[in-house]
Amino acid sequence: MRVVVVGASGYVGSRLVPELLGRGHDVVATYRGTRRAAYPWVRDVEWRRADVLDEAQVVAAVEGADAVCYLVHGLGEDDFMTRDRQAADNVRHAVGVGGVGRLVYLSGIVPDGPREELSDHLLSRLEVEEILSSAESSVLTLRASMVIGAGSTSFEVMRQLSERLPVVQTVPAWMATTLIQPVAVADAVHFLAEALERPDVTGHLDVVGPDRVTYAELLRAYAAESGLVRIQVPVWLAPVDAVTRVVGAVVDVPAALVGSLIPSLGHDMVAGRDAAGELGAAESGPLPVAEAIRRSLGRARAGGAGARWAGTHGPAEGALVDGAVIDGAVIDGAVVDGVVVDGVFIDGVLIDGAMGDGSALDGAAIGGDPMAPSVGDPPWSRHRTLYQRLRDSAGLP
């Protein structure tokens, strides 16, 4: 099957592409600017330029496709709701013109309740879903809860908050009651691939993990798995705007992203129509919260040293490292089609595309663990202070 992944250079897209390649599909990856994503699979796909706000480019990008996976969101951009609606309408039109048989959209869980109570972020996701659902195709929306995995925006906010705030942490009281069902990116990718192969399933499904927890419990789970000593003190008067400013000041995640995400935390994010029941779970089953955090930390903090991931589809051939200077160290590697494919040092451990011994450490490599970081992840997802590095080296909480 020929699959066009719109948003292939994003976090989930970068993990979906190797999953599809491993399943034997031909993949077309879209890119918006002049540079393509620096991921290990960069030479294994066909690249097509497609600014989702340019209808003609989108039509050209999906030409000849059997299926399209739409992963683009304008989160953090100016007037993102208007832009999201326009982009969705362009995709809907292009799918019809190209006679594409299957369209899968990755959205977020939409809480029960009146539309006017939804945050702009959640309302925009719902509007896009409604537009795409009117396409002349078999359409399925996967509504994902918070995605856990090294490099994901939500996980990095949690990681950086937990590691940078002091031992005694003030936690908004509402975070102790709001429920969430976090999903591992490995499971999200599995459900996306299954959805593309199952045109008989339409409508919307919720993509979640097996555990229902509060945000406060999630932070405690992170602290436990990472060996941090943290004491939570509830704060009853903690307006969303104030929480947004504090979080934005502490983490390296772009402020616009933080500002779009935080207002959504007041809604329960739990499953209604669970994707596992309709599409079937991965062989290992949906990952519990603790295991998802553990696997993410195993790569995010130690780069997977001493623990190679075998994967499910076999490793990519050859090794893609980089030609960049990182922290004063030159890592020899390749420039592919004019794109520098970056390697990454995380806590002194090189994370590369595909190891010559047959194991892949990069989260976006064929046969790699999607929970691991990738060379193409945003630089802010790898930021650690000197104190944090010294603390980790000494094994201190």
N, C-alpha and C positions, 0 to 999 in steps of 0.2 A: 504494500500500500504506500502511496505517495502522500506524505503528511507535511503540511506547511505549518511551522511553529511561529506564530506571530508573537514576538517577545522572547525569542530564544536566548537573548543575552541577559535576561533577568535571572533572578535567583532560582525560581522553580524551573524556568525554561532551560537553564543550563544543565539541570539534572534530568529533565525529561528527554532531551535530545539523545544522550547516550543510552537511555532506557529503550527508546524507539529504535535506535541503530542496533542495539543488542537483540531486539526482537525481529530484526531483518527488514525493517521498513526503510524506504528511501525518504530522507528528510530534507526539506527546504527550510532554511533558517533566514528570517528577515532581520535587517538592520536598518537603522534610521539615518545615521550620520555618514561620515567618511571612513570610520574605523569599525571593523567587525570585532566581535567578542573574542577575547584572548583565552579560549578554552581548549582543552586537549582534543576535542572533536572538530576543530576548526577546518581541517582538510577532509573531513568525512561527510560533509553536507554540501548542498548547493546553496549559495548565498544570493539573496535577492533584496534589493533596497526597497523599503516600504515604510514611508512615514504614514502612520495610520490616519493622519489628517488630510492626506492627499489621496483622493478617491482613485485616480488613475493608477497610482503606484500600487495601491492595494489590489485593484483588479488584476494588474500584471503579476503581482506576487502570488496570487492563488490560482493562476491559470494552470490547468492540468492536474490540480490536486484532487485526491480522493477524499481527503479530510483536512480540516483546519482546526488547530488548537489556538485559541485566543487568550493571551496571558497579559495583555497590556492594561495598565491602569495609570491615570494621570495624577496619582497621589502626590501631593506636595507641590504641584505646579499651580500657577495662577489660573483661576477660573477653571479648575480641573473638571468640574461637573459638566460644563458646556463642552469642553474638549472631549470628555469621555463619551458624551452622547453623539457628537459628530463622528468620532472614530468608530463607534459601534455601528452607526448607520452606514458608514463606508464599508465596513466588513460585511454587514448584512447584504448590501447591494452587490459587492464583489462575489460573495458566495452564490448568489442567484445568477449573476452573469456567467460565472465559471461552471455552473452546474455541479458544484461541490456537494457530495452526498452526505457528509457528516461535519458538524460543527460542534466543538466542545469549548466551553468558556469556564475559566476558573475565577470564581467570585469569592465572596465571604459569606459566612452565615448571616442570615437576616433574622433578627429577633422578632417574635410575635409582638403585635401592637400596632398602633396607628403610624402611618408613614411620617407624620409631622414630628414624631418623637425620635426618629432615626437621626443619627449624626449625618453630616454631609457625606462623609466617607461611605457609610453603609447605604445611604439613599442613592448615591451615584452607582454603586455596584448593582443595586436593584434595578435602576433605570436601564443600565447597560444590558442586564439579563432580559428585560422585557423587550428591548429593541432587537436583540439577537434572536430571541425566541420566535420572532415573526419572519425569520429567514426562510427561503424556499429550500429547506434542507432538514435533515434529521438533527435536532438540536438538543444538547444536554448541558445544563449548568451544574458545575460542581461547586458547592458553597463550602469553603474551607474555614475551619476555625484557626486559631493561632498556629503558625507553622514553626516547629522546632527543628533546628539544624544549624550547624556552624555556618555563619555568614548570612542567615536570614535576618531581616530587620527586627522582627519581634524577639528572636533569641538574643541578638546582640544588645538590644535595649535591656533585656533582663540580665544578661551577663555583666554588662558594664555598670548597671545600677548596683548589682549585688557586690561587685568587686570594688567599686569606688566609694560607696557610702560607708560610713563608719560601722563599728560593731553594733551599736544601738541604732536601729533604723526606724524612722517614723513612717508609718504606712497608713494611707487614708482608710478610714473605717469602712467605706463602701467597697473597698477591695477585699474585705473579709466576707462579703456576702454574694458578690457577683460570681456566677459560675461560668467556667470555661472548660472545653474539652479539647486540649491541645493535640495536634496531629504531627507526627514525625514527617519530615519532608520525604523520606523514603516511601512512606505509605501514600502521601499525596501524589507522588510521581506514579506509583503503581496504579492508583485509581484513574489518573489521567490517561495512562496508556490503555488500560482496560476499556475506558469510556470511548476512546477513539476506535477501538475494535468492536464495539457493541452498539451499532446504530439502532438496534431495537429498543434501547433504553433512552427515554426522552424525559423532558420536564426538568426537575432539579433534584439533586441528591446532596446530603450533607457529608462532608469529609472531615472525620474526627478520629481521635484516638479513643481508647477504652476507658480512660479515667476522667471523671468529672471533679474538678477542683476549683477552689477560689484562687484569685490572683495572689493573695497572701500565702496560701498553701503552695502555690507554684514557686514563689520566691524562696520559701523554706526548703522545697525540694531541690532547688538549684544549689542553695547553700550546703545542704547535706551531701549532695553528689560531688560538689567541688571542694569539700573539706573546709568551708568557711564557717566561722563562728559568728552568727548574726542573731540579735535579739530584736524582735519587732514590737514597736509601741504604737498602738492605734491613735490616729488623730481624727477627731470627729469633725472639725471644721477645716476641710481641705477642698476648696473649690477646684473644679476641673482646670480652670485657667491657671491657677497657682501651681497645680501639679504639673501641668504642661511646661511651665517656665522652669521649674526645678529640674525636671527630667531632661529638658533641652540643654540646660546648663551643665549637667553631669556627664551625659553621653556624647559620643562622637557622631552618632546618627544625625543626618541633616535635620535642622530645626523644623523645616517645613514638613518632613515626614512625621516627626514626633507630634507636631501640632495637629496633623490630620488623624493620627492613630489614637491619641489619648482620649478624646471625647467618646470614642466607641467602647471604652472599657467599662462604662456603666451599664452595658447591656449583657445579659446572659448569652453565651455563645455555645449552645449545646445542640445535639442532633435531634432532628425530627425524623426525616426519612434517611436513614444511614446508608451511605454508599456501599459499605461492606455487605449489607444484606442483598443488594441488587447486583453488584459487580463482582463480589467475592474478594476477600482479603488476600494479602500476600501470603506466601507459604508460611512465613514466620508469624503471621497474624499481626494486627495493629500493635505498634509498640506502646507499652505503658509509659507514662510521663518520666519516671525515674530512669528507665532504660534509654529513652530518647535523649534525655539530658546527658546521661553517661556516655553514650556513643558520640554525641556532639562534642563534649568536653575532651574525649579521648583524642580527638584530632585538633580541636580548637586550641588546646593548651599544650599538648605534647606532640602534635603533628603525627600521631599514630606510631611513634617510635616503638619498635619491638612488638607491634601488633598489626600485622598486615591484613588487609581486607581482601578476601578472595572474590567477592562479588557473585553475581548470578549468571552473567553472560560471558565471562572470560575477559581478560585484559586487552586493552588496545595495543597495537603493535608499535614498537619503538618507544622512544621517550621524548616528550615535549617538555623542555625546561625553558629558560628564558635567556634573553640577551640584555637584561636590565641590571642596574647597580642598586642593590638593596642594602641599606645600612652599611655602605662601604664595601660590600662583597659583590664581586662580579660573578654571575652565574652564567656559564656558557650555554647557549641553546640555539634556537632557530627563529628566524623571521619567516613567517608563512604568509605568502601572498601580500607582502607589505605590512603584515601585522606582527608586532612583537608579542610572542607568546610568553607571558610572564611566569616565572617560578616564584615561590614565596618562602621566606624563612619565617616560621612561627616558633618562637621560643628557641631559636637556634636549630630547628629541624627543617630541612628542605621538603616542601610538599611539591611533588612534580606530577606531570601528567600520567605517565605509565611507567612503572619501574621495569628495568630490564630483566629482573628475575621473575617476572610474571605477576607481580602484585601491583595494584593501582592504589595510590593513596589519595589522589585528587578526587574530590567529591563529584566532579563533572566528567570523570573518565569512564569509558566503557568498562564495566567490571569493578568500578570504584564504589565506595560507600557514599551514597548521596548525603549522608549526615556529616561528612567531612568537609573542611573548607576547600575552596578551589582557587586556582591561580587567577580566575577571572572575577572573583568576588570583590565588592567595593573595598578600597583601601581602609575606610573607617571601620570595617568589620574586623580588622587585624590590629587595631591600635591597642597598645598596652603601655602603661606608664612604667618608668624605670623602677619605681617602688614595687609594682606588681610583679615585674620580672624577677627582681631580687627576692621577693617574698616566695614566689613559686620555686625558685632555685633552692631556697633554704627549706622548702616544705612547710612554711608557716601558714596559718589560717589568715 
